[in-house]
Amino acid sequence: MAWREANFDGIVGPTHNYAGLSYGNVASASNKGLVANPREGALQGLDKAQHLMGLGMMQGVLPPHDRPSLHALRAHGFTGSDRDMLAKAWETSPALVANLTSSATMWTANAATISPSPDTADGRTHFTPANLAAMYHRSIEWPVTSRVLKAIFPEGERFAHHDALEGGTHMGDEGAANHNRFCADYGDEGVALFVYGRGAFEKADDLIFPGRQTLEASRAVARQHGLSPKKALFVRQNPAAINAGAFHNDVVAVSNRNVFFYHEDAFVNPDQLERDILGAIGDVEMRFIRVPKAHVPLADAVKSYLFNSQLISSPHREGMTLILPGEVAETPSTKAYVDSLIASGGAITHADYLDVRQSMRNGGGPACLRLRVALSDDDVNGLGANAILNAGLVTELQAWVRKHYRDRVMPEDLGDPLLMEESFAALDDLTQILKLGSVYDFQN
């Protein structure tokens, strides 16, 4: 049975804006208040998906969430029509509205943690939506995320779904952005690496910015997915990386199959981590590419998002390919390192630079925009909805974006009831295109 890795990209939402909501995200803070272009952002994301399709990759999409969140407005005591609630909330607290209108759901690396069936005790692929408890604007995402994932991956003999972890910031879970999987091939049993920023019940005096993922949350996900204790590893992210703006591990590390590409300051003890991975994976030949800070300073890695690239195995190419943001080519140290890496003739043989600037200005590169799922042929045949892209669906989605999206959104536009109504109309159409059913609160 053939196996492959599918990438499910988040579609940039109609309310995409630069409100600077994510503490510890350097790009988000530095670009606060800029004019955002949701139409351009969504089309850039679809262009990236098309590029991967051209490389022979299976490519899917996940929809934006309904914003502003009507459920959250009601939970905060606002009543009346949708327009009434938004007007009262905007008058009371524009900051609250900014949080409830965030388009951060585009970064689907935070949507969930996924364990494919070769790794789990019951032989099903397990999904746990991230609670994203560290940031309020993201903590409200998981119920809709869960509905979407269940529509695409129906609960049953192939797929198993869990609720997000309870426990607030003590059990903070940021999803696949802090999770790596190593294997010889996608259908083989793999080793899961969970990366955490702090212990749930310890004070992390060495952190300036939040350690969003906790060790206890990582262990809980591994348990409920039925992972073998011998195949689940837990490692602390280097506080220096978090303090430099690597709010998720995927800002300083990326993996694919038996290759691990990471910055030397990504982990507290990288030597021990490599030994642990080798001990857990057995006779699989691992390839570690540890990038020295003498070649790429940590600040340049965070600024360029060198490691927030996608590392893929294209069936059309020998070796692996890095899908990089254009900012890597514009940063001298990272461009020089990638050039030398490709010239070395090692495991990574190609580097493709793509424009995802609308996302990058909010702190999300190519890897943030995708959720990876290893699927067998039978899994693919068991999918629901219409979320796997083909040329016709891409064209339909591009037309949908051009029809519904604005080309300019400022933070002060978030109180505009027309933006809300335009967004809901767009998403109502999208659920019909993707055949998702009624996954949004405004549809119910």
N, C-alpha and C positions, 0 to 999 in steps of 0.2 A: 504494500500500500504506500503510495507516495505521500510525503509530508512536505509542507511549505510553511513559511512564515508570512502571514498577512499583516499589513500595516493599515490600521483604521485611523485615518486622519480626522481631527476635529475641524469642522467648518467654522471659520471665523464668523461671529454673530453680527446681526444688524446693529447692535448697540456697542460695538467695539469702540473703546475710547481709552484715553490715557489719564486715568484718575489717580494713579500712583498709590494703589491700595495695599501693595504687598511689601510689608516691612522686611528688610533683609534682601530684597531683590533690587540690586543696584540700578539696573536698566529701568525698571518701573519707576523708581524714585527720581531718576535723573531726567526722565522724559515727561514727568507729570505736567499736565496742562497743555500739551501739544495738540494740534489738530489731528484727529485720526481719520482714516479713510477706510471704512468698513468694506466698501465695494472692492477696493484694491486689495485689501487683506484677504478677503474670501477668494478672489481670483488668483492671488499668489499661492494660496494653499492648494487650490485645484490644479494649478500649473505644476506644483511639486508632486502631487499625486500622479499627474499624467507622466511626468518624467520617470517616476518609479515604474509605472505600467510599461513604459517604453523599454525599461531594463528587464522586463519579464516578471516583475513582482506582482503578487496578488495585492490589490489595493482596495480598501473600503473607506467609508466615511462614517463619522458619528455626527449627529446634528447639534447645532447650538441649543442652549436651553432658553426657555421663555423668560425674557427679562423686560421689565422688572418682574420679580417674583411676586405674584399675587398671593401665593400661600404665605410668604414671609410677611407681606404687608398686613394680612389679616391676623397673623400671629402676633404682630406688634400692636394690635388693637384698632387698626384703621377699618372703617366700615364704609358701606355705600357702593356705588358703581366703581368700575376699574378706574375711571377718570377721577372720581371723587377721592379714592384712596391715594392715588398718585399725587394729586394736588395738595391734599392735607399733609402727606409725608414730605413733599418738597418744601412746603411752608414750614414744617416743624424741623426737619433735619435733611438738608441736601446731602450731607455726608452719608446718612442712612440710605437714601435713594441711590447714591453712587455705588454703594456696596451691593444693593439689590438689583442693580442694572449692569453689573460687571459681565463682560464677555469672556471671562477667564476659562470657561468650559471648553474653549478652543484647544487648550493644552491637555489633550487626552492621555498623555503619559501619566497624568494624575487621576485619571478616571477610576482606575481599579488596579488591583494586583491579580495576575492570572497565572495559574499553574496548569500546564497542559496535561493531558491524560496519562502520558508515560511516567509522570512524576507522582501521581496521586494514588492513594490506597484503593479507591473504588474505581479507578480507570476512567474517570470523567474529568473534563476540563472544568476547573473551579474558578469562580469570579468573586472577588470581594471588592465592592466599590469603596473607594477611599473616603474616610470621614472628613479629611482636610480641616481638622479642628483648629489648626494654628491661625487661620485667617477667616474672619467671619464671612466675607464675601464668597468664599469657596466652601465653607462648611454647610451651606444650604443646597449644595449640588446633588448629593448622593441619591436622594429618592428618584429624581428624574433620570440620573445616570443608570440606576438599577432597572428602571422600566425600559430604557432604550436597550440595554444589554440583554435583557430577557426577551425583547422582541426580536433581536438579531440572533441570539444564541438560546433557543428555547430550552427551558428547564425540562430535564428528562434523562434518558439513558446516556446522552452524550455530554450534557452540560449541567453544571450545578451552580446555583447562585446563593450567596450569603448576604445578609444585611451588613451595612457598615459597622465597624466596631463601636461599641459604646464606651464611654469613659472620658469624653472631652479631650483636653490637651494632654492628659496623662496617657491616653491611648491614641495619640496623634498618629494618623496613618496617611501618607502622601501618595500611595499607590505605586505604580510601576516606575516612577521616577527615582525611587530608591531601591530598585530590585533588578538584579541581573540573573540570567540563566546561562549556564555553560553546558555544552553537549557536543558529541561528535556530529550528530545529525539531529534535526528537529524532532524526529520520531523516536529517538533514543532517550532512555532515562537521563535526566540532567541533574545538575547541581544548582540549587537556588542560593543566591547571595543576597541577603537582606542588609541594607545599609541604614544605620540609625545615627541620630545626632546626639541623643542623650538617653539616660535612663529615666523612666517615668517618675520615679520617686526619689530622685537625687537632684541636688542643685548643681547645675553645670556652671561653675564659676569661670570657666575658660571660654564661655560663649558671650559674644556681644549681640549677635542676631539669634533668633530662636533656632533651636535644634528641633525642627518640626516633627521628624519621625522619632518615635521612641522604640527602645529595644523590646519592651513588653508588647507593643502593638505588632511589631514584626513577628515575634514568637507566636502571638495569637493567630495571625493570618496563616503561618506555616502549619499550626495545629489544625485549624479548621479545614485546610486544604488537604490534610492527610499526607503531608510530606514526610519522608523518612528522616529521622533525626541525623542519620549519617550523610544525608544529601542536602541538608539545610545549614547554611553558614550565616553567621551574624557578625558584622564588623562595624566599628564606629568610624564615622566620617571624621576627618581631621578638623578640629575646631578652627584651625587657621583657614581652611577652605570655606567653612560656613561664614566666618567673620569677613572673608574677602568678597562675599556675595554669592557663594555656591549654595544657595538655599535648598537645592536638591542635589543628590549625588550625580544625576545625569548632566550637571554642569561641569563636572571634572572627571567623568568616566563613562565609557560606553563599551558594550560587549556584543559579540555575535558568535554563536557556536563556541569554538575553542579559542577565540581571540579576545583578549582583554586589553583595551587601549585606555590608559588613564594617566593622570598627572601624578608626579611623585609625591605631591602634598595632598592627594585625595583622601588618604586613609592614615589612621594613627600609626599602624605598623605594617607597611606594605610587604616587607619580607615575610613576616609570619602569615599574612593573608595569602600570598602566593603558595606557601607551603601547605596551608589548609586546603586551598582549592585543588592542588595536586593530589593530596591525600584523599579527598572526597571523590574526585572524578576517575580515579583508577588509571587504566592504561591509555586513556585519551591523551594525545599530545597537545598540551596547552601552549599557546603563544602569548606571552606577556609583552606588551609594548608600554613601558613605563617612561613617560616623557619628563626629562630632567628640567628643573626650574631654571637651570643655567641656560637652557635653550628657549624655553617658553615660561616666562615669569607667570606666577599665579594670576596676577592682575590682568595680564594679556589673555590668559585662558578664559577668564570670566568675561572680559570685555568682548572678545571675539566669538565666544561660545564654540571654540574648537571641539570640545568634547560633547557638546550638545548636538552632535552630528548623528545621522543614522549610519550604522555600519551594517551593510547588507551583503548577501550572497546572491548576486545576479546570475541567473542561468545563462545569460548571454556573454559573460565575461569570466576570464580566469582570475582567481583571487577575489578578494573582497573589495567593496567600494565604500568610500566615505561620501555621504551626502551632506555637504557643508553649507553654512550660511555665507553669503557674500562677504560678510565682515571679516571672515578668516583670511580671505585674499587681500583685504585692505590693511591688515595688521602685520607689519614686517616679520615679527618673530614667528607667528603661526604660519604665515605663508612659506617662509623659509623651511620650517620644520616639515610641513606637509610635502613640499617639493622633495626634500631629502628622504622622507619616508617612502614616497612612491618610487624614487630612483633606486632605493636600496633593494628592490625586488623581493621584499618579504611577503607577509600574508596579505597586506593591504596594497593593492596594485593600481587603484583608480581613485581619483578625487573629483567630484562634481560639485561645482559651486552654484547655489540657487538663491534667488531673491525672495526672502521672507521678511522684509524689513518692517512691515506693519506689525508682525508678531514680535520681532526682535526688540523693537523699541519698548515693549512691555516685558521683556525678559524671557522670551520663548523662542528657541531655535527649532530646527527641523525635528529633533528628537522629542521636544516638548509637544509637538503637534501630532504625535502618533502614538497609538496603543498597539503593541505587538501581540499577535496571537498565533501560536503554532497550531496548524490544522492538518488533519489527515483528509484524504479524499472523502471518506465517509462523513467527517465533520462538515466539510464544505457542502455536501449534499443535504445535510441536516440543518443548514442555516435557514432562519426566517427572514422576513423583511426583504428589502431590495437595496442593501447597503454595499454590495460589491460592485465596484466601478467597471464599466466598459465604455467604449468610445461614445456611444449614444447617450449614456447616463451622464457622462462628463459634460457633453454639449448641453444637455437639458439643465444641469445644475448651473452652468455658466450663464445660461439665459435667465434662469431663476434669480441669480444674484443681480444681474444687470436690471432686471425688472423691479426688484424690491429694495435694493440697498442704496443708502445715501453714500455720497462720496466725501462727506464732511460731517464729523461729529465732535463736538467739544464737551467737556464735562458739564457745562451749564445747559446743554441740550437734553440732559437725562431726565429733566422734569417735564419735557414736552410730551403731552398726551398723544400727539400725532406720531412721534417716534415709537411709542409703545404700540399703538394700533397698527402702524406699518409693520412692526416686527412680528406681532401676533399673526397678521395676515400672511406674512412670508412663511412663518413656521407652520401654519396650518396647511399651506400649499406643500411645504417640504415633507410633512408626514405622509401626504398622499403620494408624492414622488417616490419616497423611500419605503412606502407601505409599512409604516411603523404602528399604525393605529393611533389611538388618543393617548399619547404619552405626557401631554402637557396639562397643567392645572387649568389654563383658560379654556381647554377643550372639554373640561368636565364640570 
